[in-house]
């Protein structure tokens, strides 16, 4: 075996075993022929193999059922995670617009969050309104491009948002990677990363009409809630209400498919992690019993959701 052939055989191990089973010899031969003919630039082989390996592991068809289920799960987590990010931005925008119009909100988390470094509302109102719009757009724009069939543009925009967000994080927090900061920001970055990886050229596009309907209806609902209803929830923070609704929604609306079950479990956990970090930070500083109880119950809910999703996923892909 020649040195180039040995190198290419090691390189194709990047691909999953099921893909290599019938194609390894053919691929190595094609790589050797391309190398001898000068059609393959040095260094391009590895990049091409990495891309093929990613598409094979996140396949949408012509693959074992468990591989297709995993690819569908990655794509659904990306869509649901960005959907939640858009709803959160619209909710915050409605909240701050009412503040600007003279209807301040004083209930739950918003009343005490200004004392923490991870506050949702740390800046003056005008700056916060701009931040709300930017955060909502960071989720809505990649989704809109994807729903309109512009897959490459959606991935490019998601990459720009991801890089810009990470750079802003490094600048603001001076390269601090503490668990509370990562717990707050990673749920924002993960759906963007999964959108880039999951919606490759061989992946199906989402059903645009259904997602547009959900996006429009959800945005109108959360804007109304953030503007007019949230301040009327007394005695317990909006975080507890959200935790209860998210957990009930998972068990009520999960579908009997591995991808939907596991995707909903992961996304519900992502939904709860950010406010959990905020409440835990405040509870540690003020030692309020109600906040500590909420943190414990939400943590138990996240564990239960994740366990249920894993059990369903493994049962249906076994």
C-alpha positions, 0 to 999 in steps of 0.5 A, a space after each residue: 500500500 502506497 503512502 498516499 493510499 494509506 493517508 486516504 484510507 485514514 482520512 475516510 475514517 472521518 465518515 461513519 462506518 455505515 457509509 464506508 461499508 460499501 464505498 471506501 474502496 471506491 472513494 479511495 480510488 477516486 481520490 488517488 485518481 484525482 490526485 494523479 490527474 492534478 484535479 484535487 488541490 492539496 488540503 482540499 481533500 480533508 475539507 471535502 471529507 469533513 463536509 461529507 462526514 457532516 452530511 452523512 451523520 446528519 442525513 435526511 435520507 438514504 441512510 439508516 433510520 437512526 441516522 435520519 432520526 438524528 439529523 431530523 432532531 438536529 434540524 428541529 432543535 435548530 428551528 425550535 431554538 430559534 423560534 423560542 429566541 424570536 419569541 423571547 425578543 418579541 416578549 422583551 420588546 413588548 415589555 419595554 415598549 410599555 415601559 416607554 409608554 408609561 406602563 412599567 412592569 414590576 412583577 417577578 424577575 423583572 423587579 429584581 433583575 437590575 441588581 445582577 450582572 446577568 440582568 435581562 434589562 441592564 441598560 437604559 430604555 432606548 438602548 434596551 429597545 435597540 437590543 430587543 430588536 437586534 435579538 429578535 432579528 438575530 433569530 427571525 432573519 435566519 428563519 425567514 431566509 430558511 422558510 423562503 428557501 434561501 438555505 445558503 443565505 440562512 446559514 451565512 447569516 446564522 454564522 455572522 450572528 454566531 460570530 458577532 455574538 461570541 465576539 461581543 461576549 468575549 469583549 463584555 465579559 473579558 474572556 470569562 467562561 464561568 458556568 453561569 455565563 455559559 449557561 446563559 449564553 450557550 442556549 442562544 448560540 446552539 440553535 444557530 450552530 445546529 442550523 448551520 450544520 443541519 441544513 446542508 444541501 441534502 437536507 429538506 427545507 421546513 414546511 414554510 407555511 406551518 412555520 410562518 403561521 406559528 411564528 406570526 401567531 406566537 409573536 402576536 401572543 407573546 407581544 400581548 403578554 409582555 405588554 399587558 398581561 405579565 405585570 398582573 401575575 403576582 406572587 410568583 415570577 414569570 419564570 415559574 409560569 413559563 416552566 410549568 407551561 413548557 413542561 406541560 407543553 412537552 408532554 401534551 404536544 410531543 409526537 410519536 416520533 424520535 425526532 420530535 420527542 427528543 427535539 422538544 425535550 432538548 428545546 424545553 430544557 434550553 428554554 428553562 436554562 437561561 431563566 434558571 441561571 438568572 433566578 439562581 444568581 439572584 437567589 444566591 444573593 438574596 436567599 429568597 426561599 421562593 426563588 430557591 424552590 423555583 430553581 430546584 423545581 425547574 432543575 428537576 423539570 429539565 432533568 425529567 424532560 431530558 430523560 423522557 426525550 432520551 428514553 423515547 429516542 432510544 426506544 424508537 431508534 433501537 
